[in-house]
Amino acid sequence: MPPVRVMMVDDSALVRRVVGRMLCLDPEIDVVGTAANGEEALKQLPVLNPDVVVLDVEMPVLDGLSVLERLMRVQPVPVVMLSSYTRTGTRETLKALFLGAVDFVPKPDNQAELVSVVNELAAKIKAAAKIQVAKMAPATRPRVSGEDDRLHRATASMPGRRELVVIGSSTGGPAALQKIIPELPGDLPAGVVVVQHMPAGFTSSLADHLAKSSAVKVKHAADGDPVLPGRVLIAPSGVELCFNSVNDRLAVRIGKSDMRPAPGGFNPSVDEVMISAARLRGPKVLGVLLTGMGRDGARGMLEIKKKDGRTIAEAEESCVVFGMPKAAIENGAVDKVVPLKDMACEIVREL
């Protein structure tokens, strides 16, 4: 296999030089060109024809979001964003994911973090190179006439079989969630908890963004929040989340973990959240696994199924990365496989 051809777009000469050099130490990656701003990048892209673009968010002349928007229209190519941990950078990075970026990597705060960040970037570059560009369309789609009425009619007739929906996602997840959560009706008869693999500091902005476009109430989860019908709780990154039940009232428990996740792992883990839900509510749980790298969620979905709950996995045809759903399917943990465009309707149908 030839190495992945990468173009780096960053206004920092130091980042271009140091990160670019470190990426080239990987025999599976070849940095074929760099640009200091978005305008330079758009001029060079047709000539370089890279397999993947690594794109900074904040740049002079033409910023990363403007480049991404034009790129997806003119020359679609997998894009991995470089982002800072600032609040503004968080919001802009999420916009990039909704516009069609495959993934992002936070820039290191210091030299000690450089090696781990470049390793993460290299892994995401190689994953991005395998993605079909058609699956990276912006995360908005026009509503079908009568769709809201159909979903409301469905919820009005539901017998309330499920009390809780747990959704797990990773690479490509923010865009997938933007296609699902805003389509759920405000009178959804179950509560929803979303576990999206993201660095700490980004999930709050994800909740804010989804809240603005959704009929259901969307909230960044806090310790003790009850699971309520018609409300979506976004699990905070970097902490553990489980469920408890007091007087038959289900709520989330959130606490700092004493242990760092295993390499390639995340806090909270989709597996652990689903397992906690299954043990407390069994047949009243619906597990949903969306696009993402790795196997997180395969054990959790199986536990839900063993406890007579229901499970749905996103179909390969719409997954940006088919890793997590594929692992659950191979684990015998999936009741239904559904393309993203039908996921909201299928969730409502299962409640």
VOLOPA-130963 format. One record per residue: residue in one letter; x, y, z of N, C-alpha, C, CB in turn. Coordinates in steps of 0.1 Angstrom, whole numbers, plus 2048, in hexadecimal, padded with zeros to 3 digits. Glycine has a CB too. Layout:
BEGIN
AXYZXYZXYZXYZ;...
END
This chain:
BEGIN
M8087F480080080080080980D8007F680080C;P8068167F780E8237F780A82B80380B82B7EA;P81483380881183B81480584581181D843818;V7FF84981C7F485381B7FA8618187EC854828;R7F686780E7FB87580A7F487F8127F98777FA;V7FB8878197F58918237FA89F81F7F988D831;M7F08A88207F38B681F7F08BD82D7EB8BD814;M7FA8C48327F88CB83F7F58DA83C8048C9848;V7EA8DF8427E78ED8417E68F384F7D98EF839;D7F08FC8527F190285F7F990F85E7F88F8869;D7F59198657FC92686480992686C7F3931868;S80B91C87481791B87C82291387581491488A;A82D91A87183891386A83E90887384391D867;L83E90A88084390088A83B8F4889844906898;V82E8F58898258E98898278E287C8168EE88A;R8278EA8718298E38648368DB8638298EE858;R8418E186884E8DB86884F8CF8718598E586A;V84C8D187E84E8C78888448BC88784D8CD896;V8378BF88682D8B488582F8AD87781F8BA886;G8318B586D8338AE86083F8A585F8358B9855;R84A8A98668558A086685389386E8628A886C;M84C89587984888988283F88087B84288E88F;L83588587382C87D86C833875861821885865;C83D87A85B84587485084D86885684E87D849;L84F86786385685C86984E84F86885A85F877;D841851866838846864839842855829849868;P83D83585283F83184483183183C845824843;E82683284381983183D81483F83980F82A845;I81C84A83D81785883A82285F83381485E848;D81E86782982787082282187E82182A86A813;V82788882782389682782789B81A82889E833;V81E89D8108228A18038228B080181989B7F9;G81D8B880A81C8C68098178CD8158148CA7FD;T8198DA8168148E282280F8EF81C81F8E482C;A8078F682480290482180190B82E7F5903819;A80391882E80392183A7F592783C80D92C839;N7EC9268327DE92B8347D592582A7DE93B832;G7C892782C7BE9218247BF9248157B1924829;E7C39308127C39348047CE92C7FC7C6943802;E7DA92B8037E59237FD7E19157FC7F2924807;A7DA9108057D59028057CD8FF7F97CE8FE812;L7C39077F77B99057EC7C09067DE7AE9107EC;K7CB90E7DD7D390F7D17DB9027CE7DC91B7D1;Q7E08FC7D97E98F17D87E28E37D77F38F17E3;L7D68E37DD7CF8D67DD7CD8CF7D07C18D87E3;P7C98D67C57C78CF7B97D48C97B37C18D87AE;V7DF8CF7B67EC8CB7B17F18BF7BA7F68D67B2;L7F08C17C77F68B67D07ED8AA7D17F88BC7DE;N7E08AC7D07D68A17D07D88987DC7D689A7C3;P7D889D7E87DB8947F47D088B7F77DE89D800;D7D38807FE7C98778037C287C80F7CF869806;V7C98848177C388A8247C98978267C6881830;V7C18A182B7C58AE82E7C58B083D7BD8B9827;V7D08B48437D08B88517CF8C78527DD8B3859;L7C48CC8587C08DA8577BE8E18647B38DB84F;D7C58EC8667C48F48727B78FC8717D08FF873;V7B28FF87D7A590687E7A791587C79F90488B;E7B091B8847B292A8837BE92D87B7B3930891;M7BC93486F7C79388677C49468607C992E85B;P7CE94D85D7CC95A8567C89588477D8963856;V7C39638417BF9638337B295B8317CA95D82A;L7B394E8337A79458327A793B83D7A693F824;D79D93B84679E93185179A92384D79493685C;G79C91A85779A90C85478C90885079E904860;L78290F85777490B85477090F84576A91285E;S77591B84177292083377991682977792E831;V78591282C78C9088247848FB82379A905828;L7808F682E7788EA82F76B8EA8277758E683D;E7648F58287578F782175A8F7812751904825;R7648FE80D7678FE7FF76C8F17FA7719097FC;L7748EB80277A8DE7FF76F8D37FC7848D9809;M7658D380575B8C98047528CB7F87528C9811;R7528D77F374A8DA7E77528D77DA7468E97E7;V75F8DB7DA7678DB7CE7708CF7CD7708E77CE;Q7778CB7D77808BF7D777F8B77E478E8C47D4;P7748B07E67728A87F277E89F7F57658A07F2;V7838A080178F89880678D89681579C89F802;P79188B81A79188A82979989483079687C82D;V79489A83A79A8A584279B8A28507938B383F;V7A78A38567A98A28657AD8B086A7B3897869;M7A58B58737A78C28787B18C288479A8C987D;L7BA8CD8847C28D08907BB8DA8987D08D488C;S7BA8D88A57B28E28AD7B98E58BA7A48DC8B0;S7B68F08C07BB8F48CD7B08F18D77C09038CD;Y7B38F18E47AA8EE8EE7A28FB8F37B18E98FA;T7A49068EC79D9128F078E9108EE7A291E8E9;R7869188F57779178F377391A8E57709218FD;T7799258DF7769298D177B91D8C877D9368CD;G7869188CA78B90D8C27829018C27999098C5;T77C8FF8CE7738F38D07678F58C776F8F28DE;R7619018C77559038BF7589028B074F9118C2;E7649088AC76790889E76A8F989977391189B;T7718F28A27748E489E7678DC89C77C8DD8A9;L75D8DE8A57508D78A37498DB8967478DA8AF;K74A8E88937448EC88674B8E587B7468FB884;A7588E387C75F8DC87175B8CD87076E8DC874;L7588C787B7538B987B7458B88747538B3889;F73D8C28777308C38717308C68627278CD878;L73B8CD85E73D8D08507428C58487468DD84E;G7478BA84E74C8AF84775A8AA84A74B8B2839;A7618B185476E8AC85876D89E85E7758B6862;V77689585C77688886177888787078087F85A;D78288F87578688E88378F89A88678E881886;F79389B89279C8A68967A58A18A17948B289C;V7B08A88A27BA8A58AC7BE8B28B37C789F8A6;P7BC8B38C07C08BF8C77CF8C28C77BC8BF8D6;K7D38CE8C47E28D18C47E88CF8D27E48E08BF;P7F48CB8D37FA8C98E07FC8D68E78088C28DF;D7FA8D68F47FD8E28FD80B8E48FF7F58E1909;N8138D98FF8218DA9028298CF8FA8248D9911;Q8368D08FB83E8C68F383D8B88F884D8CA8F4;A83A8B69058388A990A82D8A19048368AA91A;E8238A98FF8178A28F98198A08EA80B8AB8FB;L8248A58E48258A58D68258978D08328AC8D2;V82D88E8D682D8808D08208798D08378788D8;S81887A8DB80B8738DC80187A8D28068748EA;V8028878D17F988E8C77FC88A8B97FA89D8C9;V8098898B580C8858A88098778A581B8878A5;N80A86E8AF8068608AD7F785F8AB80A8588BA;E7EF8678B27E18688B07DD86D8A37DA8708BB;L7E487889F7E287E8917E58748867EA88A890;A7F086C8887F486287E7E985887C80185C881;A7E48538887D98498877CD84E8817D6844896;K7C985A8837BD86087E7BF86386F7B986C885;I7CB86786B7CE86985D7CC85C8557DC86E85B;K7D185185A7D08448537C283F8537D983985A;A7BA84285E7AC83E85D7A48468537A683F86C;A7A78538537A085C84A7A385983B7A586B84C;A7AF8548387B285082A7AA8458257C184C829;K7A383D82E79B83282978D83582879C826833;I78984282B77B84682B77784A81D779851835;Q76A84781A76484B80D76085A80F759842809;V7648628067618708077528738077688787FB;A74A86B80073C86D80073586D80E7358637F7;K73C86681773686582573987182D73B85882B;M74187B82874588683073C89382C75388982E;A73089182772889C8247258A483071B89881D;P7228B182F71E8B983B7138B384271B8C7837;A7128B584F7098AE8586FA8B285870E8AE866;T6F78BB84F6E98C084F6E28B98436E88CF84E;R6D58B78446CE8B28386C08B883A6CE8A2837;P6B98BB82E6AC8C082F6A28B68356A78C5821;R6998BB83D68F8B28426858AE8376878B884E;V6808A283867689D82E6698A283367688D82D;S6618A682A6538AB82D64C8A183564C8B0820;G6468A584063E89C84864689385263689383F;E65389585265C88D85A65988F86966B88F857;D65889C86D65589F87B64889887F6558AE87D;D63D89A87763189487A63188587C626898870;R63987E87363B87087464186C88164386B868;L64C87388565386F89164A87289D660877892;H64287D89D63987F8A862E8758A963388D8A7;R62987189E61F86689E62485A8A4619864890;A6318578A063784A8A563984B8B464584889E;T63D8568BA63F8568C86328578CF6488638CC;A62885C8CA61B85D8D061584F8D26118668C8;S6188468C96128398CA61B82E8D160F8348BD;M6278338D663182A8DC62C8258EA63F8308DC;P62E8188ED62B8138FA6358169056288058F9;G64081D90164B82090B65381390F644826917;R65780C90565F7FF90866D80390D6607F78FB;R67280E90868081190C68081E915689813900;E68981F91E68A82A92769683292468A826936;L6A082C91E6AD83291C6B382E90F6B782F928;V6B98379076C08358FB6CF8398FE6BA83D8EF;V6D88308FC6E78338FD6ED8338EF6EE829907;I6F283E8EB6F883F8DE7078418DF6F284B8D6;G70F8388D871E8398D972383C8CB72482C8DE;S72D8458CA7338498BD74184E8BF72A8538B6;S74984E8B47578538B575985A8A87618478B6;T7638568A076785D89475A85F88A77285688C;G75786B88674C86E87E73F86F886749863874;G74086E89473486E89C72D87C89D73886A8AA;P73488789F72D8948A072489689473789F8A1;A72989388872089587C71588C87C72989486F;A71787F88070C87688170287A88B711868884;L70687F8976FD8838A16F588F89C7058878AE;Q6FB8988946F48A388F6E989F8856FD8AD888;K6EA8938806DF88E8776D588687F6E588586C;I6D788388B6CE87B8936C788389E6D586F89A;I6CE88A8A66C88908B26BE89B8AE6D38978BA;P6C08A48A46B68AE8A06AA8A789A6BC8B7896;E6AA89B89669F89489069688E89A6A388A885;L69B88C8A66938868B16888908B569B8828BD;P67B88B8B76718948BB6728988CA66388D8B9;G66D8A48CD66E8A98DB6668A18E56688B78DB;D65C8998E06558908EA65A8828EA6468908E6;L6678808E766D8738E766A86D8F567C8748E5;P6658608F566185A90266D85490A65784F8FF;A67985690668485190D68F85C90E68A844907;G69885A9186A38639196AF85D9116A8864928;V6B886690D6C48629056D086690B6C28688F6;V6DA85D90B6E88619106F185E9056EC85991D;V6F98689017038678F67118668FB7018738EC;V71985C8F772785B8FA72E85D8ED72A84E901;Q7358698EB73C86C8DF74B86D8E37378798D8;H7548658DC7628668DF7678738DB76985A8D8;M76B87B8E47718898E277B88C8ED7668938E0;P7858948EB78D8998F67848A19007998A18F1;A7898A290C7828AA9167818B89127898A9924;G7768BF9147748CD91076C8CF9047818D390E;F76A8C48FC7628C68EF7548C18F07698BD8E5;T7508B98FA7438B48FA7388BE8FE7428A8904;S73D8C89067338D390A72F8DB8FE73A8DC914;S7388DE8F57358E58E972C8DC8DF7418EA8E1;L72F8CF8DF7278C68D77188C78DC72C8B88D8;A7168C78EA7098C78EF7028D58EB7098C68FE;D70A8E08EC7048ED8E97008ED8DA70F8F88EC;H7088E88D27058E88C36F88E08C07118E38BB;L6F78D48C66EC8CC8C36DF8D18C96EE8BD8C9;A6E08D88D56D58DE8DB6CE8E98D26D98E48E8;K6D68F08CB6D18FB8C26C88F68B76DC9038BD;S6CA8E98B36C38E48A76B98D98AA6CD8E089C;S6B68D78B76AF8CB8BA6A28CE8C16B78C18C3;A6988C68BF68B8C78C668C8C18D467F8C08BE;V6948B68D56978B08E36A08BA8EA69D8A28E2;K69F8BA8F76A88C28FF6B68BB9006A38C490E;V6C18C28FD6CE8BD8FD6D68C49086D58BE8EF;K6DD8BC9116E48C191C6F28BA91E6DC8C0929;H6FC8C29217098BB9257078B59337158C6925;A7088A89347058A194070D8A694C70689293E;A7068A695870C8A996470989E96E7088B796A;D71189D97870E89298270089498871989298D;G6F98899886EB88998E6E088C9856EB892999;D6E38909786D989396F6CF88796D6DF898961;P6C288996E6B987E96C6B887B95D6AB881972;V6B586F9596B286B94C6A386E9496B685C949;L6A087794169287B93F68E87993069088A943;P68187692E67C87592067E88391966E871920;G68288290C68388E904690896907678897907;R69989090F6A68979126B288F90E6A689B921;V6BC8969086C888F9046D489490D6CC8928F5;L6DB88B9146E688F91C6F388B9146E688892A;I6FC89591270989290C71388F91770D89E903;A71988391672287F92172F888920726871920;P73488E92B74089692B74C88C92874289D938;S75689192176288991E76B88A92A76988E911;G77488092B77E88093577A87C94378388E936;V76D87894476887395176086694F75F87D958;E75D85F95A75585395974785695B75A848964;L73E84F95473085195572984395772A858949;C72084296071883696270A83B96771E82D96D;F7018319696F483596D6F182F97C6E982F963;N6E88369836E383198F6D483398F6E983799B;S6CD82B9986BE82C9996BA82D9A86B8820993;V6B48399AB6AF83B9B869F83D9B76B58489BF;N6988349BF6898359BE6848339B06848429C4;D68C82A9A868982799A68A83399167A822999;R69283D99569584898D6A3847988692856994;L6A584697B6B28459756B98529736B183E967;A6C68529776CE85E9766DD85A9726CE866983;V6E486496D6F286296A6FB8659766F786A95D;R70685D97871086098171D86397A71285498B;I72386E97D72F87297673A87498072D87F96E;G74686F97D75187198675E86F97F751867992;K76987598577687497F77B86698178087F986;S78286297678885597779685597D78984F969;D79984B9867A684B98C7B08449827A6842999;M7AB83E9777B483796E7B383E9607B082996D;R7BF83F9597BF84394C7B98389437CD848947;P7B283C9387AD83292F7B882A9287A3837925;A7B681E9257C081691E7C381D9107BC80891B;P7CF81B90A7D28208FD7C781E8F37DF81B8F8;G7C28298ED7B78288E47AA8288EA7B881B8DC;G7A98288F879D8298FF79883790279E82190C;F78C83890778684590A77E84491777D8498FF;N77E85091E77585292976B85C92577D856936;P75E85A92675884D92A75884391F74A84F92F;S75883692375882B91974A82891575F81F91E;V74782790873A82390373681590A7398228F4;D74080C90A73D7FF91073880191F74A7F7910;E73F80892773C80993572E81093774681093D;V72B81A92F71E82193171381892D71E82E928;M71581192270A80791D7087FC92770D802910;I7137F792D7127EC93770B7F19437207E793A;S70E7FD9487078029536F980495170E810957;A6F58099456E780A9426E07FD9416E5811934;A6E67F393B6E07E693A6DE7DF9476E97DD931;R6E77E19506E67DA95D6DA7E09666F37DB965;L6D87ED9636CD7F496B6BF7F39656D180296D;R6BF7F49576B27F49506AF7E99466B180294A;G6B97E19436B77D593B6AF7D792F6B17CB943;P6A37D292E69B7D29226967E091E68F7C9923;K6977EA9286937F892569E80091F68E7FE932;V6A97FA91A6B48019146B57FE9056C17FD91B;L6B78098FE6BA8088EF6C980D8ED6B08108E7;G6D18048E86DF8088E56E180B8D66E97FD8E9;V6E88168D36EA81A8C66F981D8C46E18278C2;L6FF8178BA70D8188B770F81E8AA71580B8B9;L71682A8A971883189D72782F89871584089E;T72A83788E73883788874383989273884187E;G74E83289075A83489976482A8977558348A7;M77182D89B77C82489A77C81B8A778982B899;G78180F8A67838078B27777FE8B478580F8BD;R7767F98C176C7EF8C57637F48D17737E28C9;D7658008D575D8058E174E8048DD7618138E4;G7477FE8E67387FC8E47347EE8E17348058D9;A73E7E68DC73A7D88D87367D08E57467D18D1;R73D7D18F073A7CA8FC72D7D09027457CB907;G72C7DD9027207E39077137E09007217F2907;M7147DF8F37087DB8EB7047CD8EE70B7DD8DC;L70E7C48F070B7B68F37057B59007187AE8F2;E7097BD90A7037BD9176F47C191770B7C6921;I6F17CC90F6E47D090D6DB7C59076E37DD904;K6E07BF8FD6D97B48F66D77A89006E17AF8EA;K6E17A59086DF79A9126D479D91C6EC797919;K6D27AA91F6C87AE9296BB7B19226CD7BA930;D6B97AC9166AD7AD90E6A97BB90A6A17A8917;G6B47C490A6B27D19036B37D08F46BC7DB909;R6B37DB8ED6B47DB8DF6C17E28DA6A77E18D8;T6C67DF8CF6D27E58CA6D17E88BB6DE7DC8CD;I6D77F38B76D77F88A96E67FC8A66CD8038A7;A6EB7F889B6F87FD8966F78048897027F1895;E6FF80E8876FF81687A70580D86F70782387B;A6FE80D86370280585871080A8526F880584D;E71780184D72480484772380F83C72B7F8841;E71880E83471681782971682682D709814822;S71382983A71383783E71E83B84870683B844;C72583084D72F83385773B83A85173382685E;V74084485874D84985475883F85775085785C;V75783986376082E86675782386C76B832871;F75881786674F80C86A75480387674D80385E;G75E80887D76580088775C7FC89277080788C;M75680589974E8028A57417FA8A274A80F8AC;P7397FF89872E7F68957317E88907257FD88A;K73C7E78887407DA8837447D188E74C7DC879;A74B7D689874F7CE8A47437C98AB7587D68AD;A7397D28AD72C7CD8B47257C38AC7247D98B7;I7247C589F71D7BB8967247AD89771D7C0887;E7327AE8967397A189673879B8A47487A4893;N7357A38AE73479E8BC7267988BE7367A98C6;G71D7988B47107938B670779B8BE7107858BB;A70A7A88BF7047B18C96F97BA8C270E7BA8D0;V6F67B98B56EE7C38AE6E17BD8A96F67C98A3;D6D67C38AD6C97BE8A86C67C489A6BE7C38B1;K6C97D08986C67D788B6D27DF8866BA7E088C;V6D47DF8796DF7E78726D87F18696E97DE86A;V6DA7FE86C6D28098666DB8148606C880E870;P6D88188546E082484F6DD8318576DD826840;L6E683A8576E584685F6D884E85C6F084F85D;K6D484E84F6C885684B6BB8518526C785683C;D6BB8448566AF83E85C6B083D86B6AC831855;M6BC8418716BE83E87F6B48448886CC842882;A6B18518866A885889069A8518906A686688C;C69584D884688846883689839889684845874;E69483288869582488E69682589D6A281D888;I69D82F8A269D8318B168F8338B66A683D8B4;V68883C8B067A83F8B46718328B367384A8AB;R67382A8A966C81E8A666E8148B166F818899;E67A8148B767E80A8C167A80E8CF68D8088C0;L67581A8D167281E8DF66481A8E367282E8E0;
END
